[in-house]
């Protein structure tokens, strides 16, 4: 039996992935900034962490057949 959620559940899962990715990006940005890097480098690091985390989360959901 395959899990086939409704459109609303799919939207909520994508929003959850985005929120978790924002938390990961915030942590990466803070860690980068505390090592003595400039603010611009910290923002770029946070953006990269967000992109990788969001991509990984959506790929995982797609591989499971949820989204």
C-alpha positions as CSV (number, residue, x, y, z in Angstrom):
1,X,0.0,0.0,0.0
2,X,1.5,3.3,-1.1
3,X,1.2,6.4,1.0
4,X,-0.5,9.1,-1.1
5,X,-1.1,12.3,0.9
6,X,-3.4,15.1,-0.2
7,X,-2.1,18.4,-1.6
8,X,-2.4,20.1,1.7
9,X,-0.2,17.5,3.4
10,X,2.4,17.8,0.7
11,X,2.5,21.6,1.1
12,X,3.0,21.2,4.8
13,X,5.8,18.7,4.3
14,X,7.6,21.2,2.0
15,X,7.1,24.0,4.5
16,X,8.6,21.8,7.3
17,X,11.6,21.0,5.0
18,X,12.1,24.7,4.5
19,X,11.9,25.5,8.2
20,X,14.4,22.8,9.1
21,X,16.7,24.1,6.3
22,X,16.5,27.6,7.8
23,X,17.5,26.2,11.1
24,X,20.5,24.4,9.5
25,X,21.4,27.6,7.6
26,X,21.3,29.7,10.7
27,X,23.6,27.4,12.6
28,X,26.0,27.3,9.7
29,X,26.0,31.0,9.4
30,X,26.6,31.5,13.1
31,X,29.4,28.9,13.2
32,X,31.1,30.5,10.1
33,X,30.9,34.0,11.6
34,X,32.3,33.0,15.0
35,X,35.4,31.6,13.3
36,X,36.4,35.2,12.3
37,X,35.0,35.2,8.8
38,X,33.3,38.3,7.4
39,X,29.6,38.8,7.5
40,X,29.4,38.2,3.7
41,X,31.2,34.9,4.0
42,X,28.8,33.8,6.8
43,X,25.8,34.7,4.6
44,X,27.2,32.8,1.7
45,X,27.9,29.8,3.9
46,X,24.3,29.9,5.3
47,X,22.9,30.1,1.8
48,X,24.9,27.1,0.7
49,X,23.8,25.2,3.8
50,X,20.2,26.1,3.1
51,X,20.4,25.0,-0.5
52,X,22.0,21.6,0.3
53,X,19.7,20.9,3.2
54,X,16.6,21.8,1.3
55,X,17.7,19.8,-1.8
56,X,18.5,16.8,0.4
57,X,15.1,16.9,2.2
58,X,13.1,17.2,-1.0
59,X,15.1,14.5,-2.7
60,X,14.4,12.2,0.2
61,X,10.7,13.0,0.1
62,X,10.7,12.3,-3.7
63,X,12.5,9.1,-3.3
64,X,10.0,7.9,-0.7
65,X,7.2,8.9,-3.1
66,X,5.6,11.4,-0.8
67,X,6.1,14.6,-2.8
